């Protein structure tokens, strides 16, 4: 991938990551143009800021927990524990957190 000279190292790394993904689906020239545009958009949006990018395991855990809550039927804790390789206690904890996240607050001012 051709990068403008000079190009900041972090933006170059981002552009190369974008290019690697885009080039799987688009012609090389189009992928390169879009990759550079995305890197520049990030630069303009977050210039001067330090941003935190969370680990993927938090996202994967949130998806797993939501899937457990959807699959729960009131009687299948053992099955869910086995399927997700967790203990029954962990399944109950996940269900409690999911239930609490869905439950509206009694003190919500939007009522």
N, C-alpha and C positions, 0 to 999 in steps of 0.2 A: 504494500500500500504506500502510495506517495503522500508524504506529509509536507505541508508548507514549512519553509525554513525561515526563521526559527519557530519551533512549535513547543509549547511547554510539555515536559515529560508526562505529567499526569493526564493531560488532554490527549496526548499521543497514545497512551495506553488505553484510554477509554475509546478513542476512535478505532484503534485496532480491534478491540473487543466487539464493538458495534459492527465493524466491517466483517469480522469472522462470522457473525451470525447472519448479517444481511446477505453476504455473498453466497450463502447456502440456498437462497431463494430468489436472488436478483442478479442481473448481469453485473460484472465487476465494476464497470464505470458508475452505474447507478448506486451500487452498494457503497462505493467509496465516497461519492457525493453526499449520500444520506448520512454515512458514518461521521464525516467531518461536520455536517450540519448539526447532528445530534450533539457532538462534543462541544461545538460552539454554543449551542443552546444551553447546555449545562453550565458552561463557563459564564455566560451572560446572566443566567438565573441565580447562580450560587457564588459569583465572584466575590472574593474576600471573606467568604463564610467557611467555617469548618462544619462539615456535615457528618453525621453518624450513619453508617450503613450497618443495619443489624445482621447478625449471622442468619444463615438460612435455616438453621435448626429451630429457631423460634417460629418462623413461618410454617415449617413442616409440622411442628407440634400443635400450632393453632388449627391447622387443617385437620390433623388427626383427631384433636379434641372435638371439633365440630362434627366430624364423621361419626365419632362415638355417640355424641348426643343425638344425631339423626337416627342412628341404628338402634338406640336403646328403646325397648318396648315395655320396660317394667319388670321383665322376667329373665333377661338375657345377660346379666352381668358376667356370669362365668364364661359364656361364649365370647363376649367382647374382650374379656381379660385374656383368654386364650388367643383370639385372633390378633390382638395388638401386643401380645407378650407383656402384659402388665398384670399387676395383682388386682384382686377385686376391690381392695381399698383404694388403689389408684383410680380405678374406673369410677367409684363413687365420688372421689374428690373432683375428678374431671367433670362429672355430671353436675355436681354442686356449683362449680365455678361457671359452667355453661348456663345453668339455670339462673344464677345470680346476674350474669351478664345480660340476659334477656329480660329480666324482671325490671319494670320501671320503678324508679325511686318514689317513695311516698312524699318526698320533699321536692319533687320536680316542679319548677315554677311554670311549666308549659301547660298545666292542667287548667 
